[in-house]
Amino acid sequence: MALSTPSTTVTTTPPHHLPQLFHPHSSLSGVSFPATGGQQLTLTQSPILKWRANVSFFSGLLNKTKDASSIKQELLEAIAPLDRGAEATPEDQEAIEQIVRKLEAANPTKGPLKSPFLDGKWELIYTTSQSILQTKRPKFLRSRVNYQAINADTLRAQNMESFPTFNQVTADLTPVNSRKVAVKFDYFKILGLIPVKAPDTARGSLEITYLDEELRVSRGDKGNLFILKMIDPSYRVPV
């Protein structure tokens, strides 16, 4: 990104008729006058203005990072007592939604599908998806932990459940834009062992709306919200 203003060319009358364009004690540098009745006056930006532009740009980046950090902390504190969303009331869900929107606005990664932060194994720490939370089952039959792994280079994804089900599903990803993928599931593994081919209708989409090295926020095609934390950046999804 260019931080300085390009040189400005001003066509003028001969030098002895030049208007006063700036104060004689100003800090503008790089001014050139023609030696013999030339017609051009070239002005370059002041070093002070360049310095101010640089400071403004980098201060903006620092403030954005600081803002994201504080919003992340607020979000983590809000979801901590909600059992990944299973204990969330409609009021809780709305409060989480408002915090997430603030975090998405401070997203430092504009092209998440090309970011190295995306690859690896993530743990689901909050969702509005009742099917994933298995809220219709008795609590002792629900999966204790859910994971999702993504490898952008192979365009593969994997969802995994922990005890007591250990179910898994793998999927192919097709980029739609720089942060959204179409998802086509290919194989389920019942109890993590018995492979079952997924029907052709097992499709969806996933949009990554916030990403850094430790937290990811995604939104699914059915309107569900997913918040995940990174636990293993070296994990590879089976091809």
Salt bridges, closest charged atoms under 4 A:
GLU74 OE1 - LYS102 NZ 3.23
ASP83 OD2 - LYS139 NZ 3.84
GLU87 OE2 - LYS139 NZ 3.90
GLU97 OE2 - ARG101 NE 2.91
GLU97 OE2 - ARG219 NH2 2.98
GLU104 OE2 - ARG219 NE 2.85
ASP153 OD2 - ARG236 NH2 2.96
ASP172 OD1 - ARG156 NH1 2.78
ASP186 OD2 - ARG156 NH1 2.53
ASP200 OD1 - LYS184 NZ 3.76
ASP200 OD1 - ARG203 NH2 3.10
GLU207 OE2 - ARG179 NE 2.78
ASP212 OD2 - LYS72 NZ 2.81
GLU214 OE2 - LYS72 NZ 2.42
ASP221 OD2 - LYS222 NZ 3.70
